[in-house]
Amino acid sequence: MPKRTRLSRTQKVFLLLTLAVMVTIFCLSAQDASRSSQTSSRLTGLFIKIFFTDYDSCSPEKQQELWGRASFIVRKLAHFSIYTALGFCASFTAGKRKAFSVKSLCVVIFGFLYACSDEFHQSFSAGRSCEFRDMMIDTGGAFTGMLISLVLMAITALFVRKRRKSE
């Protein structure tokens, strides 16, 4: 009979955080196109103020072009960022491990499968669509979150080892 492992307190916390990120993604995907655009428009406006300081002096055509480019970047960064958070939390839920392990692969596969289900779910929201590109961006975010968590785990383990040696 296989040995049953219990989740540590940290893993339980990250499991709850993983579920919270999943619910957030689900709710954002349930928004219709109008509501989704409204949400991203606020961030696009902020992005433009920061990166296109001469926006107000541009021609209306140039403003429209800049807005379109900025909106695209903001939307794709939003996908990447929230899936980075998902990969990070899911990775800590998986626990300590080596970078190239089955658990690490499972975290990335989990991110990919959730991205697929999210895009499929989104296609039922008015004016929204299912895009393969977004699935790949989401998966890249989950992979990045997993890598960040592994780096933090390694740094933490290094500090713990140093502390034990000094005691």
Contact map, one row per residue, 1 for C-alpha under 8 A:
11100000000000000000000000000000000000000000000000000000000000000000000000000000000000000000000000000000000000000000000000000000000000000000000000000000000000000000000
11110000000000000000000000000000000000000000000000000000000000000000000000000000000000000000000000000000000000000000000000000000000000000000000000000000000000000000000
11111000000000000000000000000000000000000000000000000000000000000000000000000000000000000000000000000000000000000000000000000000000000000000000000000000000000000000000
01111100000000000000000000000000000000000000000000000000000000000000000000000000000000000000000000000000000000000000000000000000000000000000000000000000000000000000000
00111110000000000000000000000000000000000000000000000000000000000000000000000000000000000000000000000000000000000000000000000000000000000000000000000000000000000000000
00011111000000000000000000000000000000000000000000000000000000000000000000000000000000000000000000000000000000000000000000000000000000000000000000000000000000000000000
00001111111100000000000000000000000000000000000000000000000000000000000000000000000000000000000000000000000000000000000000000000000000000000000000000000000000000000000
00000111111100000000000000000000000000000000000000000000000000000000000000000000000000000000000000000000000000000000000000000000000000000000000000000000000000000000000
00000011111110000000000000000000000000000000000000000000000000000000000000000000000000000000000000000000000000000000000000000000000000000000000000000000000000000000000
00000011111111000000000000000000000000000000000000000000000000000000000000000000000000000001100000000000000000000000000000000000000000000000000000000000000000000000000
00000011111111100000000000000000000000000000000000000000000000000000000000000000000000000001111000000000000000000000000000000000000000000000000000000000000000000000000
00000011111111110000000000000000000000000000000000000000000000000000000000000000000000000000100000000000000000000000000000000000000000000000000000000000000000000000000
00000000111111111000000000000000000000000000000000000000000000000000000000000000000000000000100000000000000000000000000000000000000000000000000000000000000000000000000
00000000011111111100000000000000000000000000000000000000000000000000000000000000000000001101100000000000000000000000000000000000000000000000000000000000000000000000000
00000000001111111110000000000000000000000000000000000000000000000000000000000000000000001100100000000000000000000000000000000000000000000000000000000000000000000000000
00000000000111111111000000000000000000000000000000000000000000000000000000000000000000000000000000000000000000000000000000000000000000000000000000000000000000000000000
00000000000011111111100000000000000000000000000000000000000000000000000000000000000000001000000000000000000000000000000000000000000000000000000000000000000000000000000
00000000000001111111110000000000000000000000000000000000000000000000000000000000000001001100100000000000000000000000000000000000000000000000000000000000000000000000000
00000000000000111111111000000000000000000000000000000000000000000000000000000000000000000000000000000000000000000000000000000000000000000000000000000000000000000000000
00000000000000011111111100000000000000000000000000000000000000000000000000000000000000000000000000000000000000000000000000000000000000000000000000000000000000000000000
00000000000000001111111110000000000000000000000000000000000000000000000000000000010011000000000000000000000000000000000000000000000000000000000000000000000000000000000
00000000000000000111111111000000000000000000000000000000000000000000000000000000000001000000000000000000000000000000000000000000000000000000000000000000000000000000000
00000000000000000011111111100000000000000000000000000000000000000000000000000000000000000000000000000000000000000000000000000000000000000000000000000000000000000000000
00000000000000000001111111110000000000000000000000000000000000000000000000000000000000000000000000000000000000000000000000000000000000000000000000000000000000000000000
00000000000000000000111111111000000000000000000000000000000000000000000000000000010000000000000000000000000000000000010000000000000000000000000000000000000000000000000
00000000000000000000011111111100000000000000000000000000000000000000000000000000000000000000000000000000000000000000010010000000000000000000000000000000000000000000000
00000000000000000000001111111110000000000000000000000000000000000000000000000000000000000000000000000000000000000000000000000000000000000000000000000000000000000000000
00000000000000000000000111111110000100000000000000000000000000000000000000000000000000000000000000000000000000000000000000000000000000000000000000000000000000000000000
00000000000000000000000011111111000000000000000000000000000000000000000000000000000000000000000000000000000000000000011011001000000000000000000000000000000000000000000
00000000000000000000000001111111000000000000000000000000000000000000000000000000000000000000000000000000000000000000000011011000000000000000000000000000000000000000000
00000000000000000000000000111111111100000000000000000000000000000000000000000000000000000000000000000000000000000000000000001100000000000000000000000000000000000000000
00000000000000000000000000001111111100000000000000000000000000000000000000000000000000000000000000000000000000000000000000001111000000000000000000000000000000000000000
00000000000000000000000000000011111110000000000000000000000000000000000000000000000000000000000000000000000000000000000000001111000000000000000000000000000000000000000
00000000000000000000000000000011111111000000000000000000000000000000000000000000000000000000000000000000000000000000000000000010000000000000000000000000000000000000000
00000000000000000000000000000011111111100000000000000000000000000000000000000000000000000000000000000000000000000000000000000000000000000000000000000000000000000000000
00000000000000000000000000010011111111110000000000000000000000000000000000000000000000000000000000000000000000000000000000000000000000000000000000000000000000000000000
00000000000000000000000000000000111111111000000000000000000000000000000000000000000000000000000000000000000000000000000000000000000000000000000000000000000000000000000
00000000000000000000000000000000011111111100000000000000000000000000000000000000000000000000000000000000000000000000000000000000000000000000000000000000000000000000000
00000000000000000000000000000000001111111110000000000000000000000000000000000000000000000000000000000000000000000000000000000000000000000000000000000000000000000000000
00000000000000000000000000000000000111111111000000000000000000000000001001100000000000000000000000000000000000000000000000000000000000000000000000000000000000000000000
00000000000000000000000000000000000011111111100000000000000000000000001000000000000000000000000000000000000000000000000000000000000000000000000000000000000000000000000
00000000000000000000000000000000000001111111110000000000000000000000000000000000000000000000000000000000000000000000000000000000000000000000000000000000000000000000000
00000000000000000000000000000000000000111111111000000000000000000000000001000000000000000000000000000000000000000000000000000000000000000000000000000000000000000000000
00000000000000000000000000000000000000011111111100000000000000000010011001000000000000000000000000000000000000000000000000000000000000000000000000000000000000000000000
00000000000000000000000000000000000000001111111110000000000000000000000000000000000000000000000000000000000000000000000000000000000000000000000000000000000000000000000
00000000000000000000000000000000000000000111111111000000000000000000000000000000000000000000000000000000000000000000000000000000000000000000000000000000000000000000000
00000000000000000000000000000000000000000011111111110000000000000000010001000000000000000000000000000000000000000000000000000000000000000000000000000000000000000000000
00000000000000000000000000000000000000000001111111111010000000000010010000000000000000000000000000000000000000000000000000000000000000000000000000000000000000000000000
00000000000000000000000000000000000000000000111111111010000000000000000000000000000000000000000000000000000000000000000000000000000000000000000000000000000000000000000
00000000000000000000000000000000000000000000011111111000000000000000000000000000000000000000000000000000000000000000000000000000000000000000000000000000000000000000000
00000000000000000000000000000000000000000000001111111000000000000000000000000000000000000000000000000000000000000000000000000000000000000000000000000000000000000000000
00000000000000000000000000000000000000000000001111111110000000000000000000000000000000000000000000000000000000000000000000000000000000000000000000000000000000000000000
00000000000000000000000000000000000000000000000111111111000000000000000000000000000000000000000000000000000000000000000000000000000000000000000000000000000000000000000
00000000000000000000000000000000000000000000000000011111110000000000000000000000000000000000000000000000000000000000000000000000000000000000000000000000000000000000000
00000000000000000000000000000000000000000000000110011111110000100100000000000000000000000000000000000000000000000000000000000000000000000000000000000000000000000000000
00000000000000000000000000000000000000000000000000001111110000100000000000000000000000000000000000000000000000000000000000000000000000000000000000000000000000000000000
00000000000000000000000000000000000000000000000000000111111000000000000000000000000000000000000000000000000000000000000000000000000000000000000000000000000000000000000
00000000000000000000000000000000000000000000000000000111111111100000000000000000000000000000000000000000000000000000000000000000000000000000000000000000000000000000000
00000000000000000000000000000000000000000000000000000000111111100000000000000000000000000000000000000000000000000000000000000000000000000000000000000000000000000000000
00000000000000000000000000000000000000000000000000000000011111110000000000000000000000000000000000000000000000000000000000000000000000000000000000000000000000000000000
00000000000000000000000000000000000000000000000000000000011111111000000000000000000000000000000000000000000000000000000000000000000000000000000000000000000000000000000
00000000000000000000000000000000000000000000000000000000011111111100000000000000000000000000000000000000000000000000000000000000000000000000000000000000000000000000000
00000000000000000000000000000000000000000000000000000011011111111110000000000000000000000000000000000000000000000000000000000000000000000000000000000000000000000000000
00000000000000000000000000000000000000000000000000000000000111111111000000000000000000000000000000000000000000000000000000000000000000000000000000000000000000000000000
00000000000000000000000000000000000000000000000000000000000011111111100000000000000000000000000000000000000000000000000000000000000000000000000000000000000000000000000
00000000000000000000000000000000000000000000000000000010000001111111110000000000000000000000000000000000000000000000000000000000000000000000000000000000000000000000000
00000000000000000000000000000000000000000001000100000000000000111111111000000000000000000000000000000000000000000000000000000000000000000000000000000000000000000000000
00000000000000000000000000000000000000000000000000000000000000011111111100000000000000000000000000000000000000000000000000000000000000000000000000000000000000000000000
00000000000000000000000000000000000000000000000000000000000000001111111110000000000000000000000000000000000000000000000000000000000000000000000000000000000000000000000
00000000000000000000000000000000000000000001001100000000000000000111111111000000000000000000000000000000000000000000000000000000000000000000000000000000000000000000000
00000000000000000000000000000000000000011001000000000000000000000011111111100000000000000000000000000000000000000000000000000000000000000000000000000000000000000000000
00000000000000000000000000000000000000000000000000000000000000000001111111110000000000000000000000000000000000000000000000000000000000000000000000000000000000000000000
00000000000000000000000000000000000000000000000000000000000000000000111111111000000000000000000000000000000000000000000000000000000000000000000000000000000000000000000
00000000000000000000000000000000000000010011001000000000000000000000011111111100000000000000000000000000000000000000000000000000000000000000000000000000000000000000000
00000000000000000000000000000000000000010000000000000000000000000000001111111110000000000000000000000000000000000000000000000000000000000000000000000000000000000000000
00000000000000000000000000000000000000000000000000000000000000000000000111111111000000000000000000000000000000000000000000000000000001001000000000000000000000000000000
00000000000000000000000000000000000000000000000000000000000000000000000011111111100000000000000000000000000000000000000000000000000000000000000000000000000000000000000
00000000000000000000000000000000000000000000000000000000000000000000000001111111110000000000000000000000000000000000000000000000000000000000000000000000000000000000000
00000000000000000000000000000000000000000000000000000000000000000000000000111111111000000000000000000000000000000000000000000000000001001100100000000000000000000000000
00000000000000000000000000000000000000000000000000000000000000000000000000011111111100000000000000000000000000000000000000000000000000001111110000000000000000000000000
00000000000000000000000000000000000000000000000000000000000000000000000000001111111110000000000000000000000000000000000000000000000000000000100000000000000000000000000
00000000000000000000100010000000000000000000000000000000000000000000000000000111111111000000000000000000000000000000000000000000000000000000100000000000000000000000000
00000000000000000000000000000000000000000000000000000000000000000000000000000011111111100000000000000000000000100000000000000000000000000111110010000000000000000000000
00000000000000000000000000000000000000000000000000000000000000000000000000000001111111110000000000000000000000000000000000000000000000000101111111000000000000000000000
00000000000000000000100000000000000000000000000000000000000000000000000000000000111111111000000000000000000000000000000000000000000000000000110010000000000000000000000
00000000000000000100110000000000000000000000000000000000000000000000000000000000011111111100000000000000000000100000000000000000000000000000010010000000000000000000000
00000000000000000000000000000000000000000000000000000000000000000000000000000000001111111110000000000000001100100000000000000000000000000000111111000000000000000000000
00000000000000000000000000000000000000000000000000000000000000000000000000000000000111111111000000000000000000000000000000000000000000000000010111111000000000000000000
00000000000001101100000000000000000000000000000000000000000000000000000000000000000011111111100000000000000000000000000000000000000000000000000011001000000000000000000
00000000000001100100000000000000000000000000000000000000000000000000000000000000000001111111110000000000001000000000000000000000000000000000000001000000000000000000000
00000000000000000000000000000000000000000000000000000000000000000000000000000000000000111111111000000001001000000000000000000000000000000000000011001100000000000000000
00000000011001000000000000000000000000000000000000000000000000000000000000000000000000011111111100000000000000000000000000000000000000000000000000001000000000000000000
00000000011111100100000000000000000000000000000000000000000000000000000000000000000000001111111000000000000000000000000000000000000000000000000000000000000000000000000
00000000001000000000000000000000000000000000000000000000000000000000000000000000000000000111111100000011001000000000000000000000000000000000000000000000000000000000000
00000000001000000000000000000000000000000000000000000000000000000000000000000000000000000011111110000000000000000000000000000000000000000000000000000000000000000000000
00000000000000000000000000000000000000000000000000000000000000000000000000000000000000000001011111000000000000000000000000000000000000000000000000000000100000000000000
00000000000000000000000000000000000000000000000000000000000000000000000000000000000000000000001111101011000000000000000000000000000000000000000000000000000000000000000
00000000000000000000000000000000000000000000000000000000000000000000000000000000000000000000000111111001000000000000000000000000000000000000000000000000000000000000000
00000000000000000000000000000000000000000000000000000000000000000000000000000000000000000000000011111001000000000000000000000000000000000000000000100100000000000000000
00000000000000000000000000000000000000000000000000000000000000000000000000000000000000000000000001111101100000000000000000000000000000000000000000000000000000000000000
00000000000000000000000000000000000000000000000000000000000000000000000000000000000000000000000011111111100000000000000000000000000000000000000000000000000000000000000
00000000000000000000000000000000000000000000000000000000000000000000000000000000000000000000000000011111110000000000000000000000000000000000000000000000000000000000000
00000000000000000000000000000000000000000000000000000000000000000000000000000000000000000000010010001111111000000000000000000000000000000000000000000000000000000000000
00000000000000000000000000000000000000000000000000000000000000000000000000000000000000000010010011111111111100000000000000000000000000000000000001000000000000000000000
00000000000000000000000000000000000000000000000000000000000000000000000000000000000000000000000000011111111110000000000000000000000000000000000000000000000000000000000
00000000000000000000000000000000000000000000000000000000000000000000000000000000000000000000000000000111111111000000000000000000000000000000000000000000000000000000000
00000000000000000000000000000000000000000000000000000000000000000000000000000000000000100110010000000011111111100000000000000000000000000000011001000000000000000000000
00000000000000000000000000000000000000000000000000000000000000000000000000000000000000100000000000000001111111110000000000000000000000000010011001000000000000000000000
00000000000000000000000000000000000000000000000000000000000000000000000000000000000000000000000000000000111111111000000000000000000000000000000000000000000000000000000
00000000000000000000000000000000000000000000000000000000000000000000000000000000000000000000000000000000011111111100000000000000000000000000000000000000000000000000000
00000000000000000000000000000000000000000000000000000000000000000000000000000000001001100000000000000000001111111110000000000000000000000110011000000000000000000000000
00000000000000000000000000000000000000000000000000000000000000000000000000000000000000000000000000000000000111111111000000000000000000110110010000000000000000000000000
00000000000000000000000000000000000000000000000000000000000000000000000000000000000000000000000000000000000011111111100000000000000000000000000000000000000000000000000
00000000000000000000000000000000000000000000000000000000000000000000000000000000000000000000000000000000000001111111110000000000000000000000000000000000000000000000000
00000000000000000000000000000000000000000000000000000000000000000000000000000000000000000000000000000000000000111111111000000000000001100110000000000000000000000000000
00000000000000000000000000000000000000000000000000000000000000000000000000000000000000000000000000000000000000011111111100000000000000100000000000000000000000000000000
00000000000000000000000000000000000000000000000000000000000000000000000000000000000000000000000000000000000000001111111110000000000000000000000000000000000000000000000
00000000000000000000000011001000000000000000000000000000000000000000000000000000000000000000000000000000000000000111111111000000000000000000000000000000000000000000000
00000000000000000000000000001000000000000000000000000000000000000000000000000000000000000000000000000000000000000011111111100000111001100000000000000000000000000000000
00000000000000000000000000000000000000000000000000000000000000000000000000000000000000000000000000000000000000000001111111110000010000000000000000000000000000000000000
00000000000000000000000001001100000000000000000000000000000000000000000000000000000000000000000000000000000000000000111111111000000000000000000000000000000000000000000
00000000000000000000000000001100000000000000000000000000000000000000000000000000000000000000000000000000000000000000011111111001110000000000000000000000000000000000000
00000000000000000000000000000000000000000000000000000000000000000000000000000000000000000000000000000000000000000000001111111101110000000000000000000000000000000000000
00000000000000000000000000000100000000000000000000000000000000000000000000000000000000000000000000000000000000000000000111111101100000000000000000000000000000000000000
00000000000000000000000000001111100000000000000000000000000000000000000000000000000000000000000000000000000000000000000011111111100000000000000000000000000000000000000
00000000000000000000000000000011100000000000000000000000000000000000000000000000000000000000000000000000000000000000000000111111000000000000000000000000000000000000000
00000000000000000000000000000001110000000000000000000000000000000000000000000000000000000000000000000000000000000000000000001111100000000000000000000000000000000000000
00000000000000000000000000000001100000000000000000000000000000000000000000000000000000000000000000000000000000000000000001111111110000000000000000000000000000000000000
00000000000000000000000000000000000000000000000000000000000000000000000000000000000000000000000000000000000000000000001001111011111000000000000000000000000000000000000
00000000000000000000000000000000000000000000000000000000000000000000000000000000000000000000000000000000000000000000001101100001111100000000000000000000000000000000000
00000000000000000000000000000000000000000000000000000000000000000000000000000000000000000000000000000000000000000000001000000000111111100000000000000000000000000000000
00000000000000000000000000000000000000000000000000000000000000000000000000000000000000000000000000000000000000000000000000000000011111110000000000000000000000000000000
00000000000000000000000000000000000000000000000000000000000000000000000000000000000000000000000000000000000000000000000000000000001111111000000000000000000000000000000
00000000000000000000000000000000000000000000000000000000000000000000000000010010000000000000000000000000000000000010001000000000001111111100000000000000000000000000000
00000000000000000000000000000000000000000000000000000000000000000000000000000000000000000000000000000000000000010011001000000000001111111110000000000000000000000000000
00000000000000000000000000000000000000000000000000000000000000000000000000000000000000000000000000000000000000010000000000000000000111111111000000000000000000000000000
00000000000000000000000000000000000000000000000000000000000000000000000000010011000000000000000000000000000000000000000000000000000011111111100000000000000000000000000
00000000000000000000000000000000000000000000000000000000000000000000000000000011001100000000000000000000000000110010000000000000000001111111110000000000000000000000000
00000000000000000000000000000000000000000000000000000000000000000000000000000001001000000000000000000000000100110010000000000000000000111111111000000000000000000000000
00000000000000000000000000000000000000000000000000000000000000000000000000000001001100000000000000000000000000000000000000000000000000011111111100000000000000000000000
00000000000000000000000000000000000000000000000000000000000000000000000000000011111110100000000000000000000000000000000000000000000000001111111110000000000000000000000
00000000000000000000000000000000000000000000000000000000000000000000000000000001001111110000000000000000001100110000000000000000000000000111111111000000000000000000000
00000000000000000000000000000000000000000000000000000000000000000000000000000000000100100000000000000000001100100000000000000000000000000011111111100000000000000000000
00000000000000000000000000000000000000000000000000000000000000000000000000000000000100110000000000000000000000000000000000000000000000000001111111110000000000000000000
00000000000000000000000000000000000000000000000000000000000000000000000000000000001111111010000000000000000000000000000000000000000000000000111111111000000000000000000
00000000000000000000000000000000000000000000000000000000000000000000000000000000000100111110000000000001001100000000000000000000000000000000011111111100000000000000000
00000000000000000000000000000000000000000000000000000000000000000000000000000000000000010000000000100000000000000000000000000000000000000000001111111110000000000000000
00000000000000000000000000000000000000000000000000000000000000000000000000000000000000010000000000000000000000000000000000000000000000000000000111111111000000000000000
00000000000000000000000000000000000000000000000000000000000000000000000000000000000000011011000000000000000000000000000000000000000000000000000011111111100000000000000
00000000000000000000000000000000000000000000000000000000000000000000000000000000000000000010000000100000000000000000000000000000000000000000000001111111110000000000000
00000000000000000000000000000000000000000000000000000000000000000000000000000000000000000000000000000000000000000000000000000000000000000000000000111111111000000000000
00000000000000000000000000000000000000000000000000000000000000000000000000000000000000000000000000000000000000000000000000000000000000000000000000011111111100000000000
00000000000000000000000000000000000000000000000000000000000000000000000000000000000000000000000100000000000000000000000000000000000000000000000000001111111110000000000
00000000000000000000000000000000000000000000000000000000000000000000000000000000000000000000000000000000000000000000000000000000000000000000000000000111111111000000000
00000000000000000000000000000000000000000000000000000000000000000000000000000000000000000000000000000000000000000000000000000000000000000000000000000011111111100000000
00000000000000000000000000000000000000000000000000000000000000000000000000000000000000000000000000000000000000000000000000000000000000000000000000000001111111110000000
00000000000000000000000000000000000000000000000000000000000000000000000000000000000000000000000000000000000000000000000000000000000000000000000000000000111111111000000
00000000000000000000000000000000000000000000000000000000000000000000000000000000000000000000000000000000000000000000000000000000000000000000000000000000011111111100000
00000000000000000000000000000000000000000000000000000000000000000000000000000000000000000000000000000000000000000000000000000000000000000000000000000000001111111110000
00000000000000000000000000000000000000000000000000000000000000000000000000000000000000000000000000000000000000000000000000000000000000000000000000000000000111111111000
00000000000000000000000000000000000000000000000000000000000000000000000000000000000000000000000000000000000000000000000000000000000000000000000000000000000011111111100
00000000000000000000000000000000000000000000000000000000000000000000000000000000000000000000000000000000000000000000000000000000000000000000000000000000000001111111110
00000000000000000000000000000000000000000000000000000000000000000000000000000000000000000000000000000000000000000000000000000000000000000000000000000000000000111111111
00000000000000000000000000000000000000000000000000000000000000000000000000000000000000000000000000000000000000000000000000000000000000000000000000000000000000011111111
00000000000000000000000000000000000000000000000000000000000000000000000000000000000000000000000000000000000000000000000000000000000000000000000000000000000000001111111
00000000000000000000000000000000000000000000000000000000000000000000000000000000000000000000000000000000000000000000000000000000000000000000000000000000000000000111111
00000000000000000000000000000000000000000000000000000000000000000000000000000000000000000000000000000000000000000000000000000000000000000000000000000000000000000011111
